Amino acid sequence: MKKHKVLIANRGEIAIRILEACRRLGLDFVCVYTKEDRASMHCELALKYGGEKSLYRISSYLDANEIFAVADHSQATAIHPGYGFFAENYRFARRATQRTRPLIFIGPNWKIVKDLGDKINTKRLARMLNVPTVPGSDRPIYDDLEAEELARNLFNFQKEQGIEYPVILVKASAGGGGMGIEEVGDLDRFKTVLRRLRNYAQRQFGNDGVLIEQRIFDFNHLEVQIVADKYGNVVHFGTRNCTIQSTGRQKRIEVAPGFYPKTISYAFDANKVLNDIVKYSIRMAKYVGYDNVGTWEWIVSPTGQPFLMEVNTRIQVENGVSAIISRVKGKDVDIIEEQIRLGLGEKLTYTQRDITFTGVGIEYRIIAESPEEDFQPWVGTIERFSWPKYEWAKVFTHVPQDRPYEIPTEFDPNLAMAIVWGKNLEEAKRNGLKFLNEVVLEGKNKRGEPLKSNLKFLKQKTESILKF
C-alpha cells in the first residue's frame, strides 16, 4: 500500500479506532481536538504514537476551513470523517477531493453520498430495483387532492392487511431530525392535519411539500453491513439487530446476526428475511457503484415484511459487532481497516465465499444518562471507570481509566462501546451480563450527587435480545 497520512476529522472512541487501524496498516495519522476534548484519550494516544505534530487544536469539529487548514499544515494526503459531523456531507467530501491540494476522502464517492443521502431519491431508486420500501409516496406532494387520494389508498391497504387501527404518517418533505411529522388515524382528520403541516413546512423550511407513508408498528430495526471497493466488488458482513433503543430512537444495544431462529421462534421465516435484506442491499450497492463501507437500514414488520428505511454512507458505531462474528479466510477482520484500505484505492482481496460467520455478538452502548428520566443525559465527573478483561470482550472508549474525567456537555455523553461474543445466543447473553455486572462506573456531579448511567437498563434488556 502506498504511504499516506490520514487526517482523522473526528473525536472520541471512533478517532481512537481509526488511529489504531492506521497504525496496524502502517499509515501516518494526524488528529484534531477542541478545548472541551483535551482530556480525551484520543488526544493522549495521538501524542503517544505520533508526537506533537500529530495533534492540532481546532475551535469546532464542524469548521471545515480549520480542518482543511490542518490537513495542509500537516501534509495529510487523506481524510477520514468517522461518523457524525461531516461523515455524510457530500459537499465536504466533494471539497476534499476537488480542492487545489486534494485529499482522498475515506468514504464513498461524494456523488454516491449525495444520491443516497436523499431519502426520497433512495426510496425511488429502491422501488425501481424492486427493493421493498414503506408504502407511500416517493416524491414530495403539493396537491391536496393527490395527497388525499394517496391517504385513502394507504388506509384501505392497511385494512386489507388486517390492521385494526390503520395509521399513516404525514411528513414535511424538507424536514429532518423528527421535525414536521404527524400521525393520522382517521381519514376525516387528514385534511386538517395536511393543511396544518403544509403551513408549518412552508414557515420552517420554505417548502410545503409532504410525504405520506404507512405507519409501521412494533417493527424490528435491522441493518446490513456492506463493504465494497472501487472496482465493482461488493461483499457483506452480515446483519445486525438495533431494535433496543432509547425513547428518542437512539440505539442502545446492537446484536449480530439480526435474528436467531436456531433457538427463538418467529412468526415468519427469519432466515428468509435475513437473506432477502442482504440480497436487496447488495443489489442496490452494485447498481449505484457503491465503493466503500456502508449500511442499509431496514425495518421488519411483525409479519416478516422488510422495508428499506435508509442508507448510511459511512462507518457506524456498531461496525465492531459485525466484525466480532465475521472471519475472512478464517482470520479476524477489522471493518475500519478495510474501509481505510479500500478508500485508499486497494482492491478487495476476498469474495463472499471467503467470509464466514460464527457465534453471536452483542454491543452495549455505555452512556451517562438516566433511562428512568426519559434518558436524560447526566453531567459530571467520572472518578472510576474499569471493566473486566475477557478474551470474548472488547471495549472502545475515550474515557481515561487512570484519572478523573469531566464529561463535556457539548457532545453526547457516550462513554464506551462494549462488545461481547458467545458461541451461541445464550452464551453471548451470559457473557454480556457477566461483563456488565463487573463494570465499575462511579462519579459525582457538581452537587455531589452520584453518577447516573444506563448499565441497569442494558442488563434488563439483555434477556429480550432478538425476541420479536
KOLDREN-126693 format. One record per residue: residue in three letters; x, y, z of N, C-alpha, C in turn. Coordinates in steps of 0.1 Angstrom, whole numbers, plus 5000, padded with zeros to 4 digits. Example, Ala and Ser with C-alpha at 12.3 -4.5 7.8 and 13.67 -1.06 7.14 Angstrom:
! residues 2
Ala513249435078512349555078513249675078 Ser512849785071513749895071512950005079 
This chain:
! residues 468
Met500849885000500050005000500950135000 Lys500550224992501250354991501250425005 Lys502350495008502350565021501450685021 His500650705032499750815033499750865047 Lys499250995049499051045062497551075062 Val496851015072495351035073495051135084 Leu494251235080493751335090492451275095 Ile492351255108491251195115490351315119 Ala489251345112488451455114487251425124 Asn487651375135486551335145487151325159 Arg486451275168486851275182486551145189 Gly486951125201486551025210486950885205 Glu486050785208486350645205486550615191 Ile485750685182485950655167487350705163 Ala487750825168489050875164490150775169 Ile489950715180490950615185490950495176 Arg489750445172489750325164490350345150 Ile490150465145490750505132492250515134 Leu492750575145494150595147494850455148 Glu494250365156494750235158494750155145 Ala493750175136493650105123494850155114 Cys495050285115496150345107497450285111 Arg497650275124498950215129499150075124 Arg498049995125498149855120498449845105 Leu497949945098498249945083499550015079 Gly500250065089501550135087501350275081 Leu500250335084499950475079500250575089 Asp500750695085500850805094499450865096 Phe499250945107497951005110498151135117 Val497151215117497051335125495651355130 Cys495551395143494351415150494051555153 Val492751585155492351725159491551715172 Tyr491451825179490651825191490151965194 Thr489151985202488752115207489052125221 Lys488952245227489352265241488552185250 Glu487352155247486452065256486951925256 Asp487751885246488151745244489651725248 Arg490251815254491651805257491951685266 Ala491051645274491251525283490951395277 Ser490451395264490051275258491251185255 Met491051055256492150965253492650975238 His491851015229492351025215493451125214 Cys493451225223494551325223495851265229 Glu495651185240496851125246497451025237 Leu496650945230497250845221497850905208 Ala497351015204497951085192499351135196 Leu499451185208500751235212501751115215 Lys501151015220502050895224502650835211 Tyr501750815201502250745189502650825177 Gly502350955178502651045167503451165170 Gly503551195183504251315187503451445186 Glu504051555189503351685189502751725175 Lys503451675165502951715151501751635147 Ser501351545155500151465152498851505159 Leu498851625165497751665173497551815171 Tyr496451865166496152005164494852045170 Arg494852165177493652215183492852295173 Ile491552275172490652355164489552405172 Ser488752495167487652555175486452475175 Ser486252395164485052315162485252205152 Tyr484652085155484751975146483851995133 Leu483152105134482252135122482752265115 Asp484052295117484652405109485552345098 Ala484952335086485652275075486952355072 Asn486952485073488152565069489252525078 Glu488952515091490052485101490552345098 Ile489652255095490052115093490952105080 Phe490652175070491452165058492752245060 Ala492752345068494052415072494952325079 Val494452235088495252135095495752035085 Ala494951995075495451905065496551955057 Asp496552085054497652145046498852165055 His498752205067499852225075500552095079 Ser499751995081500351865085500751775073 Gln500451825061500751755048500051625047 Ala498751625053497951505052497551475037 Thr497451355033497051315020495651255019 Ala495051225030493751165031493051215043 Ile491651205043490951245054489851145057 His489751105070488651015075487751085084 Pro486451095080485451175087484851105099 Gly485050965101484450895111482950885110 Tyr482150905120480750915119480251045125 Gly479051095121478651225126479451335119 Phe479251455124480051575118479851575103 Phe481051555096481051575081480951435074 Ala480651325081480751195075479851175063 Glu478651235064477751215053477351345046 Asn478351435046478151575040478851565026 Tyr478051555016478651535002479451664998 Arg479051775003479751905000481251895005 Phe481351855018482651835024483451735016 Ala482851625013483651515006484051564992 Arg483151644985483551694972484651794973 Arg484551884983485551984985486951924988 Ala486951814996488151745000488851694987 Thr488151644978488751584966488951684954 Gln488351804955488451894943489252014947 Arg489752034959490452154962491852154955 Thr492552264956493852274949494852174954 Arg494852144967495652034973494651924977 Pro494351834967493251734970493651634981 Leu492551594988492751484998491851364993 Ile492351244996491451134994490451125006 Phe489151125002488051115012487850965015 Ile488050925027487950785030486450755034 Gly485750725023484250705023483850685009 Pro482650675006482150664992482450784984 Asn482350774971482450894962481350994966 Trp481751124965480751224970479451224963 Lys479451174950478251174943477251064949 Ile477850954953477050844960476550894973 Val477450974981476951034994475751124991 Lys475851204981474751294977473451214974 Asp473551124965472451054960471750964971 Leu472550894978471950804989471550875002 Gly472151005003471851085015470451145014 Asp469851145002468551194999467551085001 Lys466751085012465850975014464850955003 Ile464351064997463351044987464050984975 Asn465251024971465950964960466250814962 Thr466650784975466950644978465650564977 Lys464550614981463250534980462850514966 Arg463050614958462750604943463650504937 Leu464950504940465850414934465550264938 Ala465250254951464850124956463650064949 Arg462650144947461450094940461750054926 Met462650134919463050094906463749964905 Leu464449924916465149794916464349684923 Asn463049714925462149614932462649584946 Val463149684953463549664967462449724975 Pro461849644984460649694992460949815000 Thr460049915000460150035008458750055015 Val458750135025457550165033456450215023 Pro455250155022454250205013453950355015 Gly453950425004453650565004454350644993 Ser454450774994454950854983456550844983 Asp457050854971458550864969458950994963 Arg458051094964458351234960457551324968 Pro457951454969457051554976455751574969 Ile454651584976453351604971452851744975 Tyr452451824965452051964967450551974965 Asp449851884959448451894955447651824966 Asp446651894971445851834982444951714978 Leu444451724966443651614961444451484959 Glu445651504954446551384952446951324966 Ala447251414975447551374989446451294995 Glu445251344994444051285000443851144993 Glu443951134980443851004974444850904979 Leu446050944980447150854985446850814999 Ala446350905007446050875021444950765022 Arg443950785014442750695013443250555009 Asn444150554999444650424994445450355005 Leu446250425013447050365024446150315035 Phe445150385038444150345049443550215044 Asn443150205031442450085026443449965026 Phe444749995022445749895021445949825035 Gln446049915045446249865059445049775064 Lys443849825060442649745064442749605058 Glu443149605045443249475038444249385044 Gln445349445050446349365057445949315071 Gly444749355075444149315088444549395099 Ile445049525096445449615107444249685112 Glu443949665125442649705131442649855132 Tyr443749925135443750065136444750125127 Pro444450145115445450205105445850345109 Val447150365106447750505109448650535097 Ile448650655093449650705083450450815089 Leu451650835083452450945087452451055076 Val452351175080452451295071453751365075 Lys454651375065455951435069456251555059 Ala456851655065457351765057458551715049 Ser458451715036459551655028460851725029 Ala460951845033462151915035462651915050 Gly461951845058462251835072463351735075 Gly463651715088464651625092464751625107 Gly465451515112465651515127464351505135 Gly463351445128462051425135461151545135 Met461551655128460751775127459751765116 Gly458451815118457451815108456951675104 Ile456551605115455951465113454651465121 Glu453551415116452351395123451751265119 Glu451151195129450351075127448951105125 Val448251035116446851045114446250915114 Gly445250895122444550765123443150765118 Asp442750875112441350895108441350975095 Leu440750925084440750995071440051125072 Asp439051135081438251265083439151375088 Arg440251335096441151435101442251475092 Phe442351405081443551415072443651555067 Lys442551615062442651745055443151845065 Thr442651845077443151945087444551925090 Val445051805092446451785095447351825083 Leu446851785071447651825059447851975058 Arg446752045060446752195059447752255069 Arg447652205082448452255092449952225090 Leu450252105086451652065083452252135072 Arg451452155061451952225050452352375053 Asn451452435061451752575066453052575074 Tyr453152475083454352465092455552445083 Ala455552355073456652325065457152455057 Gln456152525052456452645045457152745054 Arg456752765066457352855075458752815079 Gln458852685082460152635088461152605077 Phe460752555066461752505056461652575042 Gly460552665041460452725028459952635017 Asn459352525021458852425011457752345017 Asp456552355011455352295017455052155012 Gly455952095005455751955001455751865012 Val454951755010454751655021455051515015 Leu455451425024455451285021454451215029 Ile453851115024452751035031453150885031 Glu453250835043453650695044452850615054 Gln452850485052452150395062453050395075 Arg452350395086453050385099453150245102 Ile454450195104454750055108454850055123 Phe454049965129454149955144454949825148 Asp455549835160456149725166457149655156 Phe457949735149458849675140460249645147 Asn461049565140462449545144463249625134 His464349685140465249765132466549685129 Leu466749645116467849565112468749645102 Glu470049595102470949665093471749555085 Val472249595074473149505066474449585064 Gln475549525068476849585066477549555053 Ile477649655044478249645031479649695031 Val480449625023481849665021482149645006 Ala482649755000482849754985484149824982 Asp484749794970485949864966485549944954 Lys486650014948486350104937486450034923 Tyr486349894924486549814911485249734909 Gly484249764916482949694913482749564922 Asn483649544931483449424940482649464953 Val481649384956480849414968480649284976 Val480849304989480549194998479749245010 His479249155019478549195031479149125043 Phe479049185054479449125067478249105076 Gly477249055070476049005077475149115082 Thr474249075091473149165096473349195111 Arg472649305115472649345129471149375132 Asn470849365145469549405150469849515160 Cys469149635157469349755165468049805171 Thr467249705175465849745179465849805193 Ile466749765202466749815216467349955216 Gln466450055218466750195216466250275228 Ser466650405229466050495239464750535234 Thr464050615242462750675238462850765226 Gly464050825224464350915213464850845201 Arg464650705200465150625189466650635187 Gln467350635198468850625197469250485202 Lys470050425194470450285197471150265210 Arg470850155217471550125229472149995229 Ile471549895222472149755221472049715207 Glu473149665201473149615188473649465188 Val472949385180473249235181473549185166 Ala474549105165474749035152474848885154 Pro474048815146473248855135471848915139 Gly471148955128469849025131468748955137 Phe468648825135467648735141468448605145 Tyr467748525154468448395158467448285158 Pro466948235147465948135146466347995151 Lys467647985154468147855160467447825173 Thr467147925181466547905194465347995197 Ile465148085188463948175190462948155179 Ser461748145183460648115173460048255169 Tyr460048275156459448395150458148365142 Ala457348465140456048445133456248445118 Phe457448435114457848435099459148365097 Asp459548345085460748275082461948375083 Ala462548375095463548475098464748455089 Asn465148335086466348315077466048385063 Lys464848365058464448425045464548575046 Val464048635057464148785058465548835058 Leu466448765066467848805066468448785052 Asn468148675046468748655032468248765022 Asp466948795024466348895015466949035016 Ile467049075029467549215030469049225026 Val469849115028471149115022471149125007 Lys470349045001470249044986469849174981 Tyr468849234987468349364982469449474984 Ser470149474996471149574998472349564988 Ile472749444985473849424976473349464962 Arg472149434958471549474945471649624944 Met471349704954471449844953472849894953 Ala473649834961475049874962475749854948 Lys475549744942476149724929475549814918 Tyr474249844919473649934909474250074909 Val474450124921474950264923476450274922 Gly477150154921478650164921479250194935 Tyr478550144945479050174959480450134960 Asp481350224967482750194966483450214980 Asn482750184991483350185004482550115014 Val482650145027481750085037480450165038 Gly479350085040478050155042477050055048 Thr475950115053474950035060473650065054 Trp472949955050471549955046470649935058 Glu469850025061468950015073467549975069 Trp467049875077465749815074464849815086 Ile463549825083462549785094461849665089 Val461549575099460849445096459549445104 Ser458449425097457149425104456949295112 Pro455949295121455749165129455349045120 Thr454949075108454648955099455848925090 Gly456948985092458148955085458349025072 Gln457649145070457849215058458949315060 Pro460049315052461149415053460849535044 Phe461249655050461149775042462449855044 Leu463049895033464249975033463950115039 Met464650155049464450275056465450385050 Glu466750355050467750455045469050385043 Val469950455037471350415036472250505043 Asn473150455051474150535058475450515051 Thr475950625045477150615037478450645045 Arg478650575056479750595065479950475073 Ile481050475081481250375091480250405102 Gln479750305109478850325120479450275133 Val478850335144479350295158479450145159 Glu478450075154478349935157479049845147 Asn479949895139480749815130481449695137 Gly481849725149482649615156481849495160 Val480549515161479749395165479549305153 Ser479549355141479549275128480949205127 Ala482049285130483349225128483649115138 Ile483049115150483349015160482848875157 Ile481748875148481248745144481748705130 Ser482648785124483048765110484448715109 Arg484748625099486148585096486348595081 Val487548635077487848635063489048535061 Lys488748435054489648325052490148275065 Gly489248265075489548215088490148305098 Lys490348435094491048525102490148645106 Asp490448705118489648815123489648935113 Val488649015113488549125104488249255112 Asp488849365107488549495113487949585101 Ile486649615103485949685092486549825089 Ile487049885100487650025098488950015090 Glu489749905093490949885085490549865070 Glu489549785068489049765054488549895048 Gln487849975055487450105050488550185045 Ile489550195054490750285050491450225038 Arg491750095039492450035028491750055014 Leu490450025014489650045002489550184998 Gly489450275008489350415005490550474998 Leu491750415001492950454995493250384982 Gly492250314977492350254963492750114962 Glu492850044974493149894973491949814969 Lys492149694964491149614960490749514971 Leu489449474971489149364980489949234976 Thr490549174986491349064984490648924987 Tyr489348934987488548814991487148834984 Thr486448724984485048724979484148684990 Gln482848684987481848654997482048505002 Arg482548424994482848284998483848275009 Asp484748375009485848375019485348425033 Ile484148475034483648535046482748435053 Thr483048405066482248315074481848385086 Phe480748335092480148395105480148285116 Thr480448325127480448235139480048305151 Gly479048245158478648295171477748415170 Val477548485182476748595183477448705190 Gly477348825185477948945191476949045197 Ile477249105208476349205214477149325217 Glu476749445213477349565216476449645225 Tyr477049685236476449775246476949915245 Arg476150015244476550155245476450195259 Ile477550215266477550265280477550415280 Ile476450465286476250615285475850675298 Ala476350795301475950865313474650935310 Glu473550865315472250905313471350835323 Ser470050885323469150825332467950775324 Pro467950645322466750585314465450605321 Glu465450615335464250635342463650775340 Glu464450865336464051005334464151045319 Asp463550955311463450975296464850985290 Phe465850915295467250905290467951045291 Gln467651125301468251255302469751235305 Pro470551315297472051305299472451345313 Trp473451275319474051315332475251385329 Val475451495337476651575336477451575349 Gly478751555348479551555360480951495357 Thr481651445367482951395366483051245369 Ile483651175360483751025363485051015371 Glu484950945382486050925392486650785390 Arg485850685387486450555385485650485373 Phe486450435364485850355353486750245349 Ser486350125351487150005348486149895344 Trp486749795338485949675333486749555333 Pro486149435334486849305334487549285320 Lys488649215321489349175308489049025305 Tyr488349005294488048875289488348865275 Glu488748745270489148725256487948745247 Trp486748725253485448735244484848875245 Ala485648975250485049115252486049215246 Lys485549315240486349435236485649565241 Val486449655244485949785249486549895241 Phe485749995236486350105229485850235237 Thr486750315241486350425249487450535248 His487050665250487950775250488150825264 Val487450755274487550795288488750735295 Pro489650825301490850765308490450685320 Gln491250585322490950505334491950535346 Asp492850625344493850645354493750785361 Arg492650855358492450985363490951025362 Pro490451125369489151175368488851235354 Tyr487651225349487351275336486051355337 Glu486051475333484851555333484151545319 Ile482951505319482251475307481851615300 Pro482351635287482051755281480551765278 Thr479951885281478551895278478251925264 Glu479251955256479051995242478751875233 Phe478951755238478751635230477851535237 Asp477451425230476651325236477451255247 Pro476851215258477551155269477851005268 Asn478250965255478650835253480050805260 Leu480150705268481350675275482150565268 Ala481450455264482150345259481250255251 Met481850175242481150065234481849935239 Ala481049855245481549725249480949615240 Ile481749525234481249425225481749295231 Val480749205233480949065238480548965228 Trp481148845229480948745219480648615226 Gly479748535220479548395226479348305214 Lys479548175216479448075205477948055201 Asn477048105210475648105206474948215214 Leu473648235212472948345218472948345233 Glu472748225239472648215253474048245259 Glu475148195253476448225259476748375258 Ala476348435246476648575245475848655255 Lys474648625258473848695269474548675282 Arg474948545285475548525298476848605299 Asn477648605289478848685289478548835290 Gly477548885283477149025284476749065298 Leu475948985305475549015319476749005328 Lys477648905326478848895334479649015333 Phe479849065321480649185318480049305325 Leu478749325322478149445328478149445343 Asn477949335349477949325364479349365370 Glu480349345362481749375367482249505363 Val481449585356481949725352481849815365 Val482949885367482949985378482850125371 Leu481750195375481550335369480950425380 Glu481850515385481450595396481850745393 Gly481050835399481350975397480351065404 Lys480551195404479651285410479551415401 Asn478351475403478151605396478551715406 Lys478351835402478751955410478051965423 Arg476851905424476151905436476451785445 Gly477451705441477851585449476951465447 Glu476051475438475151355435475851255427 Pro475551125429476251015423475951005408 Leu476850955400476750935386475550855382 Lys474850885372473750805366474250745353 Ser473950615351474250555338473150465334 Asn473350405322472350315317472750165319 Leu473650135328474049995330472949905334 Lys472049955343470949875347469949845336 Phe469749955327468849935316469449825306 Leu470749835304471349735295471249595300 Lys471349575313471249445319469749395317 Gln468849485320467449445319467049405305 Lys467549475295467249445281467949325275 Thr468949285282469749165276468849045275 Glu467949025284467148905283466248895271 Ser465849015266464849025255465549035241 Ile466949025241467649045229467148945218 Leu466849005206466448935194465148865195 Lys464348885206463048845206462148945198 Phe461148895192460248975184458748945188 
